[in-house]
Amino acid sequence: MKPQPPNLTHKRMVREKKTITYMIDIYCQAHHKINNGLCVECKQFKDYAFLRLDKCPFQDKKSVCGKCTIQCYKPDMKQQAHKIMSYSGPRLLLHHPILALHHLWDKRRKAPVIDKK
C-alpha cells in the first residue's frame, strides 16, 4: 500500500481523534483530578497523538495504532498511550458506547503495510 496524503476531514480520522480525546479525558479525570480540561501532561500527549494521526501514512485505511506495522510513537509516548488505553478502553464502553464499538471494530482491521517501492 502506498502512503496516502493526509485527509484530516475523513470521517474515520475525525472519529479516531474523537475517540482518543474521550479516552484521554477519562484517564485524566480519574488520575489527575483536574476540574476543567486536561492537565499539562495529558494535553501534551493529546497534541502528540493528534500530530501522529495527522501524519499517519495509512489515514482512513489504518487499523488501531497499537496494531500498526510502523509504530511511529516514541517509546515514552507509546508507553503513555498504553497506560491511557488500558485504563480508558473498558470505561469508554460506559461513557461513549458507540465510539467504543467503532474502536473495537477498527481493532479487527488488518494492519496495512507500506510498499517499499
C-alpha positions in Angstrom: 0.0 0.0 0.0 1.3 3.4 -0.9 1.2 6.1 1.7 -1.8 8.4 1.4 -1.7 12.2 1.6 -3.4 13.4 4.8 -7.1 13.6 4.7 -7.8 15.2 8.0 -11.6 15.6 7.3 -12.2 11.9 6.5 -14.9 10.6 8.9 -12.6 7.8 10.1 -9.8 10.2 11.1 -12.3 12.6 12.7 -13.7 9.6 14.7 -10.2 8.5 15.7 -9.4 11.9 17.1 -12.7 12.0 19.0 -12.0 8.5 20.4 -8.5 9.4 21.7 -9.9 12.7 23.1 -12.5 10.9 25.2 -10.0 8.3 26.3 -7.5 10.9 27.5 -10.4 12.8 29.2 -11.5 9.7 31.1 -7.9 8.9 32.1 -7.0 12.4 33.2 -10.2 13.0 35.2 -9.6 9.8 37.1 -5.8 10.1 37.7 -5.1 13.8 37.8 -8.3 15.2 39.2 -8.3 18.4 37.1 -11.7 20.3 37.3 -11.7 21.8 33.8 -9.9 20.4 30.8 -6.7 18.3 30.9 -3.5 18.5 32.9 -0.4 19.6 31.1 0.9 16.1 30.7 -2.3 14.8 29.2 -2.7 17.9 27.0 0.9 17.3 25.6 0.0 13.6 25.0 -3.2 14.6 23.2 -1.3 17.1 21.0 1.3 14.4 20.2 -1.4 11.8 19.4 -3.1 14.2 17.0 0.2 15.0 15.3 0.8 11.3 14.8 -2.7 10.8 13.4 -2.3 13.8 11.0 1.0 12.3 9.7 -0.3 8.7 9.5 0.6 7.3 6.1 -2.4 5.0 6.2 -5.1 7.6 7.1 -8.6 6.2 6.7 -7.2 2.7 5.8 -5.5 2.3 9.2 -6.1 -0.1 11.9 -5.7 0.9 15.6 -2.2 2.4 16.3 -1.4 -0.5 18.6 -1.5 -2.9 15.7 0.3 -0.7 13.3 3.3 -2.1 11.4 5.4 1.1 11.5 4.9 2.1 15.2 5.5 5.9 14.8 5.2 6.7 18.5 8.3 7.5 20.5 8.9 4.8 23.2 7.9 7.0 26.1 4.7 8.2 24.3 3.9 4.6 23.3 4.1 3.6 27.0 1.9 6.6 27.9 -0.6 5.6 25.2 -0.7 2.0 26.5 -1.3 3.3 30.1 -4.1 5.6 28.9 -5.8 3.0 26.6 -5.6 0.2 29.2 -7.4 2.3 31.7 -9.8 4.1 29.4 -10.7 1.4 26.9 -13.1 -0.6 29.2 -14.6 2.6 30.6 -15.2 4.1 27.1 -17.9 1.5 26.7 -19.8 3.1 29.6 -19.1 6.7 28.6 -19.4 6.5 24.8 -20.6 3.1 23.8 -20.8 3.9 20.0 -17.2 5.1 19.9 -16.1 2.1 21.9 -17.8 -0.3 19.4 -16.3 1.5 16.5 -12.9 1.2 18.2 -13.4 -2.5 18.7 -14.4 -2.9 15.1 -11.3 -1.0 14.0 -9.2 -3.3 16.1 -10.4 -6.2 13.9 -9.0 -4.5 10.8 -5.8 -5.9 9.4 -2.9 -3.5 9.8 -1.8 -2.2 6.3 1.8 -2.4 5.2 3.7 0.3 3.2 5.1 -0.8 -0.2 8.8 -0.4 -0.3 8.7 0.6 -4.0 
